Amino acid sequence: MFFQRVRRTPDALAYRSYDRKEKCWYDLTWAEMGEQVARWRQALAGEELESGDRVAVLLRNCPEWVMLDQASMSLGLVLVPLYTDDRAEAIAYIMEDAAVKLLLVQDAGRWNRMAPALADLQQLQRVVVLEANREPVQMGEEGDVVLTADSWLPVKGEPLTQRNADPDSLASIVYTSGTTGRPKGVMLSHMNMLSIAHASLTVVDCYREDSFLSFLPLSHTLERTAGYYLPMMAGASVAYARSVTQLAEDLQNIKPTIIIAVPRIFERVYAKLHDQMKKKPAIARLLFNLTVTIGFKDFERRMGRRRWSPSMLMMPLLRRLVAEQVLQKLGGRLRGAVSGGAALSPEIARIFLGLGLPMVQGYGLTETSPVISVNPLSDIRLGSVGVPLRGIQTRIGENDELLVKTPGMMLGYWNNHAATAEMIDADGWLHTGDQVRIDEDRHIYITGRLKDILVLSNGEKIPPADMELAIALDPLIEQVMVVGEGKSYMSALVVLNADLWPGLADEYGLDAAAPESLKESRLQHEVLSRIKAALGDFPGYAKIRRVALLLEPWTVDNGMLTPTLKVKRPMVLEHCAGEMEVLYGSGPASG
């Protein structure tokens, strides 16, 4: 696909990125990308690598990520993407499990920090450091193993040639957290990812004139398939945002037409908009609310679900006075926004749809490359994760679980046949672990989860069981439940040990019999410190931000535990609704 894109539109804009050293944006055409990929391919060909060998990439989103990916696949190598904010120990586990032979890392500082954790990796034979200008690279005992990209890459590579290979061969191993806490390697083929990119194009139109703004990490399968392979397939351009904190400025500079994000990004925009509205005069707030209300009615009319009403005559004026002003802050050219990775709040979707921004929600798993369904632009429904993409079969199994057969279905888990067999049954159906209902128009609605995994609003999937076991080892903590489904951070409901509580209360000068003592800030800080210590050896995602302290234990008698003493999470959440309100407040962007 890359070879054909370079051949068909060599002079078209391919990528736009920010040069942190020169402090300016720069552009690359497809022809220029072809020349760069040829350099990376030549360098890789000079290593002792064979088809099927694994190479890892630890970069923030940038053209070099694409260069290594395309160069690797052109030689039959298998890419292993890594998250830049992951702990060194977790990265070491992945690289050892996948027997990675070559690693491309962002800069010298990052390599120097993680080098000790990778010292015992026997398979690793080459480390390439992309940026080494800020501090010297620590070479270690085997100095020739670590090279800077400038010294490793040739000045020019041999002209690219198209590689003819099995489309069902392994292209990438993408590690995702499982219920055991150990990441599992999802094996995806070329056909897996490209079939989903192509099927997505049949639902969401994309043109050569489109400009994507990329800010989800490319190690996230949604960004890789929908924000990298899909625009390449369509001939669109991609601009790499500098950071989430600079997103507002990048939106103004790039003026994208399409963005793909997890709900947390839209929550940030919503929160900022909400704060700005609170500072506006009453008339401005009234106009904004009127725009959203009438705009959403007009949206429903365009979807064929509402009749025209006289109030819609106000929309041209409201659009000019309010909606266009808001959308201008998003660059002014957005014609579509895709949300995936976690549930999108209907309230947030309603506001953006009311303002005139087509916002569609999709659904999928890393194991399905990743998209299973998406709302068509012609039939967007709040609360629905859309209809299955072309070529995807769905059915409802036991306990209302969604089962799928898809061309994006993984080849299996790397080195884990047992986990593969649990995920894909003997008849070839992949078990998603999500409970659903499907209406007569094939729209899918998620109603619950069978798997004990929390999905935060940024799409991060967290297995809480191991965290809870570690936290409960503290003698002060009798019971604990990690919460945060659909939220931007994790919290914990903690039942204190009734025997130790009076002594602890006395230590802090508190009345052990007074319920308000449990809300004392110094006490909560003490418990949070204990939890942090208990989770010290866990991956970087294991962070508890807030706690609610309780004294009433969860028992079989009060309906909080099963007869086998397993916590009934829905019952505890219902019972602790007041505590949850304190932890997260009200509204989709609280916290």
MOVEN-V882376 format. One record per residue. N is the residue number from 1. RES is the residue in one small letter. PHI is phi in whole degrees, 0 to 359 (NA if undefined). Layout:
N & RES & PHI
N & RES & PHI
This chain:
1 & m & NA
2 & f & 298
3 & f & 302
4 & q & 291
5 & r & 295
6 & v & 297
7 & r & 290
8 & r & 279
9 & t & 228
10 & p & 298
11 & d & 265
12 & a & 283
13 & l & 293
14 & a & 255
15 & y & 223
16 & r & 232
17 & s & 219
18 & y & 256
19 & d & 273
20 & r & 292
21 & k & 284
22 & e & 275
23 & k & 57
24 & c & 204
25 & w & 276
26 & y & 224
27 & d & 247
28 & l & 230
29 & t & 277
30 & w & 295
31 & a & 297
32 & e & 294
33 & m & 296
34 & g & 299
35 & e & 295
36 & q & 290
37 & v & 300
38 & a & 298
39 & r & 296
40 & w & 294
41 & r & 295
42 & q & 297
43 & a & 295
44 & l & 296
45 & a & 296
46 & g & 280
47 & e & 272
48 & e & 275
49 & l & 242
50 & e & 243
51 & s & 306
52 & g & 99
53 & d & 293
54 & r & 261
55 & v & 235
56 & a & 247
57 & v & 232
58 & l & 234
59 & l & 231
60 & r & 289
61 & n & 301
62 & c & 193
63 & p & 301
64 & e & 295
65 & w & 300
66 & v & 294
67 & m & 300
68 & l & 293
69 & d & 300
70 & q & 292
71 & a & 295
72 & s & 296
73 & m & 292
74 & s & 292
75 & l & 253
76 & g & 80
77 & l & 277
78 & v & 247
79 & l & 273
80 & v & 242
81 & p & 282
82 & l & 238
83 & y & 276
84 & t & 293
85 & d & 261
86 & d & 283
87 & r & 288
88 & a & 301
89 & e & 294
90 & a & 293
91 & i & 296
92 & a & 298
93 & y & 298
94 & i & 298
95 & m & 294
96 & e & 288
97 & d & 298
98 & a & 271
99 & a & 51
100 & v & 293
101 & k & 257
102 & l & 221
103 & l & 233
104 & l & 254
105 & v & 241
106 & q & 300
107 & d & 211
108 & a & 297
109 & g & 299
110 & r & 294
111 & w & 297
112 & n & 299
113 & r & 287
114 & m & 262
115 & a & 306
116 & p & 301
117 & a & 289
118 & l & 258
119 & a & 299
120 & d & 265
121 & l & 285
122 & q & 286
123 & q & 284
124 & l & 292
125 & q & 244
126 & r & 208
127 & v & 238
128 & v & 247
129 & v & 260
130 & l & 291
131 & e & 241
132 & a & 232
133 & n & 273
134 & r & 271
135 & e & 209
136 & p & 293
137 & v & 275
138 & q & 282
139 & m & 277
140 & g & 75
141 & e & 291
142 & e & 259
143 & g & 302
144 & d & 283
145 & v & 288
146 & v & 259
147 & l & 229
148 & t & 279
149 & a & 300
150 & d & 300
151 & s & 277
152 & w & 274
153 & l & 279
154 & p & 286
155 & v & 296
156 & k & 212
157 & g & 253
158 & e & 296
159 & p & 307
160 & l & 294
161 & t & 236
162 & q & 284
163 & r & 264
164 & n & 263
165 & a & 217
166 & d & 289
167 & p & 296
168 & d & 269
169 & s & 283
170 & l & 295
171 & a & 250
172 & s & 204
173 & i & 242
174 & v & 249
175 & y & 273
176 & t & 225
177 & s & 292
178 & g & 246
179 & t & 292
180 & t & 279
181 & g & 94
182 & r & 277
183 & p & 294
184 & k & 248
185 & g & 272
186 & v & 276
187 & m & 270
188 & l & 242
189 & s & 267
190 & h & 302
191 & m & 296
192 & n & 309
193 & m & 286
194 & l & 287
195 & s & 294
196 & i & 288
197 & a & 300
198 & h & 291
199 & a & 295
200 & s & 295
201 & l & 295
202 & t & 281
203 & v & 255
204 & v & 245
205 & d & 297
206 & c & 219
207 & y & 235
208 & r & 299
209 & e & 282
210 & d & 288
211 & s & 234
212 & f & 268
213 & l & 255
214 & s & 258
215 & f & 224
216 & l & 292
217 & p & 299
218 & l & 295
219 & s & 287
220 & h & 278
221 & t & 297
222 & l & 297
223 & e & 294
224 & r & 293
225 & t & 285
226 & a & 269
227 & g & 252
228 & y & 227
229 & y & 289
230 & l & 296
231 & p & 297
232 & m & 295
233 & m & 298
234 & a & 273
235 & g & 86
236 & a & 279
237 & s & 258
238 & v & 230
239 & a & 247
240 & y & 264
241 & a & 295
242 & r & 286
243 & s & 191
244 & v & 295
245 & t & 293
246 & q & 259
247 & l & 299
248 & a & 301
249 & e & 291
250 & d & 294
251 & l & 299
252 & q & 288
253 & n & 287
254 & i & 274
255 & k & 52
256 & p & 291
257 & t & 258
258 & i & 220
259 & i & 231
260 & i & 238
261 & a & 208
262 & v & 271
263 & p & 305
264 & r & 301
265 & i & 296
266 & f & 291
267 & e & 297
268 & r & 298
269 & v & 297
270 & y & 299
271 & a & 298
272 & k & 295
273 & l & 297
274 & h & 297
275 & d & 296
276 & q & 295
277 & m & 295
278 & k & 296
279 & k & 271
280 & k & 279
281 & p & 297
282 & a & 303
283 & i & 295
284 & a & 293
285 & r & 295
286 & l & 297
287 & l & 296
288 & f & 297
289 & n & 296
290 & l & 294
291 & t & 299
292 & v & 295
293 & t & 296
294 & i & 289
295 & g & 299
296 & f & 290
297 & k & 298
298 & d & 294
299 & f & 299
300 & e & 299
301 & r & 297
302 & r & 292
303 & m & 277
304 & g & 81
305 & r & 247
306 & r & 207
307 & r & 278
308 & w & 295
309 & s & 225
310 & p & 302
311 & s & 299
312 & m & 290
313 & l & 296
314 & m & 281
315 & m & 300
316 & p & 303
317 & l & 291
318 & l & 296
319 & r & 296
320 & r & 288
321 & l & 281
322 & v & 238
323 & a & 301
324 & e & 296
325 & q & 293
326 & v & 290
327 & l & 294
328 & q & 296
329 & k & 289
330 & l & 262
331 & g & 108
332 & g & 85
333 & r & 241
334 & l & 298
335 & r & 244
336 & g & 187
337 & a & 227
338 & v & 246
339 & s & 245
340 & g & 206
341 & g & 95
342 & a & 195
343 & a & 291
344 & l & 265
345 & s & 298
346 & p & 303
347 & e & 297
348 & i & 293
349 & a & 300
350 & r & 299
351 & i & 295
352 & f & 293
353 & l & 295
354 & g & 295
355 & l & 279
356 & g & 102
357 & l & 264
358 & p & 297
359 & m & 240
360 & v & 245
361 & q & 256
362 & g & 235
363 & y & 209
364 & g & 177
365 & l & 227
366 & t & 306
367 & e & 293
368 & t & 241
369 & s & 71
370 & p & 252
371 & v & 284
372 & i & 254
373 & s & 214
374 & v & 203
375 & n & 286
376 & p & 295
377 & l & 299
378 & s & 271
379 & d & 209
380 & i & 278
381 & r & 234
382 & l & 297
383 & g & 87
384 & s & 266
385 & v & 264
386 & g & 96
387 & v & 251
388 & p & 300
389 & l & 295
390 & r & 305
391 & g & 88
392 & i & 257
393 & q & 262
394 & t & 229
395 & r & 204
396 & i & 259
397 & g & 263
398 & e & 297
399 & n & 58
400 & d & 63
401 & e & 284
402 & l & 282
403 & l & 246
404 & v & 224
405 & k & 238
406 & t & 214
407 & p & 296
408 & g & 271
409 & m & 297
410 & m & 305
411 & l & 286
412 & g & 140
413 & y & 270
414 & w & 298
415 & n & 56
416 & n & 211
417 & h & 294
418 & a & 297
419 & a & 294
420 & t & 298
421 & a & 294
422 & e & 289
423 & m & 276
424 & i & 242
425 & d & 281
426 & a & 295
427 & d & 269
428 & g & 88
429 & w & 271
430 & l & 271
431 & h & 268
432 & t & 283
433 & g & 83
434 & d & 253
435 & q & 272
436 & v & 218
437 & r & 232
438 & i & 236
439 & d & 277
440 & e & 293
441 & d & 266
442 & r & 74
443 & h & 288
444 & i & 260
445 & y & 235
446 & i & 283
447 & t & 248
448 & g & 178
449 & r & 231
450 & l & 274
451 & k & 282
452 & d & 276
453 & i & 228
454 & l & 270
455 & v & 248
456 & l & 285
457 & s & 290
458 & n & 269
459 & g & 91
460 & e & 295
461 & k & 258
462 & i & 242
463 & p & 275
464 & p & 278
465 & a & 302
466 & d & 294
467 & m & 296
468 & e & 296
469 & l & 298
470 & a & 293
471 & i & 295
472 & a & 291
473 & l & 290
474 & d & 292
475 & p & 298
476 & l & 288
477 & i & 257
478 & e & 280
479 & q & 215
480 & v & 209
481 & m & 224
482 & v & 281
483 & v & 233
484 & g & 146
485 & e & 306
486 & g & 76
487 & k & 260
488 & s & 270
489 & y & 206
490 & m & 264
491 & s & 230
492 & a & 220
493 & l & 268
494 & v & 238
495 & v & 264
496 & l & 280
497 & n & 294
498 & a & 297
499 & d & 284
500 & l & 270
501 & w & 300
502 & p & 301
503 & g & 294
504 & l & 294
505 & a & 298
506 & d & 297
507 & e & 299
508 & y & 262
509 & g & 68
510 & l & 248
511 & d & 274
512 & a & 297
513 & a & 271
514 & a & 268
515 & p & 302
516 & e & 292
517 & s & 297
518 & l & 292
519 & k & 262
520 & e & 296
521 & s & 297
522 & r & 295
523 & l & 294
524 & q & 296
525 & h & 297
526 & e & 299
527 & v & 293
528 & l & 297
529 & s & 295
530 & r & 295
531 & i & 295
532 & k & 300
533 & a & 295
534 & a & 294
535 & l & 260
536 & g & 302
537 & d & 264
538 & f & 275
539 & p & 299
540 & g & 300
541 & y & 288
542 & a & 279
543 & k & 232
544 & i & 261
545 & r & 271
546 & r & 218
547 & v & 227
548 & a & 242
549 & l & 264
550 & l & 230
551 & l & 244
552 & e & 284
553 & p & 287
554 & w & 270
555 & t & 227
556 & v & 293
557 & d & 296
558 & n & 269
559 & g & 82
560 & m & 270
561 & l & 238
562 & t & 282
563 & p & 301
564 & t & 267
565 & l & 67
566 & k & 269
567 & v & 292
568 & k & 273
569 & r & 305
570 & p & 299
571 & m & 292
572 & v & 296
573 & l & 298
574 & e & 294
575 & h & 295
576 & c & 257
577 & a & 301
578 & g & 295
579 & e & 295
580 & m & 296
581 & e & 297
582 & v & 291
583 & l & 293
584 & y & 238
585 & g & 67
586 & s & 240
587 & g & 96
588 & p & 290
589 & a & 250
590 & s & 298
591 & g & 87
